[in-house]
Amino acid sequence: MASLGFSQVSDLFSVKAFRYFWLANIFSNLGTSAFVMAISWLTVKQYGAFGIASLALGYGIPQFCLQIIGGSVADRFARRRLYAITETGLLVSAALLLFASVTGPVPLWLLVGVNAVNGAISSFDTPARSALITEMVSPDQIINAQQAYSISSSVTNIFGPALGGILLSLGKGGGSHEEIAFLFNVISFIPLLACIPSLPLTKF
């Protein structure tokens, strides 16, 4: 895939909806990476190898079973509305885990349950997000837009886990503080949800 030139980047980011969506997604993806780091660390710390295996299966099984349905739904419904629903669902899930981590030890069933909900929601969220990108730009910009989004994902995959580790080290007292990372994840949804009303609404 050819790299993006300056003029291509300039034209792409002159599209207001895409520019805001791209920036909001970087922040949101950083929050997601911090969340993954924190929930994995908390699960291993409290429940060991069995816990992390359960956590992985909790996310992977619903996503695998629902990904075909998610793509079909994204093809038949307004992507902006679907995306608003999925992101709100992910925010509620994130807030629930934040509350649980602040109030006391988090049971394994809740950790796995939250991850399972996230896996199920992501089956609908990912195709809706991909489709929205193609709707925000002109046909000749679609490939560049997808490449720009791929670059942003690569950046957050590199720096997100490091940020998660830093957030785990914050807070009073010794030990790790998963609630700080969970809080950052909750906050990271705000810019993304704020930009959704400006996204195109496809009529079906």
Protein Blocks (a to p, Z undefined) as FASTA:
>chain_A
ZZddfklmmmmmmpmklmmmmmmmmmmmmmmmmmmmmmmmmmmmmnommlmmmmmmmmmm
mmmmmmmmmmmmmmmmcfklmmmmmmmmmmmmmmmmmmmmmnoccdfklmmmmmmmmmmm
mmmmmmmmmmmmmmmpcfklmmmmmmmmmmmmmmmmmmmmmmmmmmmmgcededjdfklm
mmmmmmmmmmmmmmmmmpccddZZ
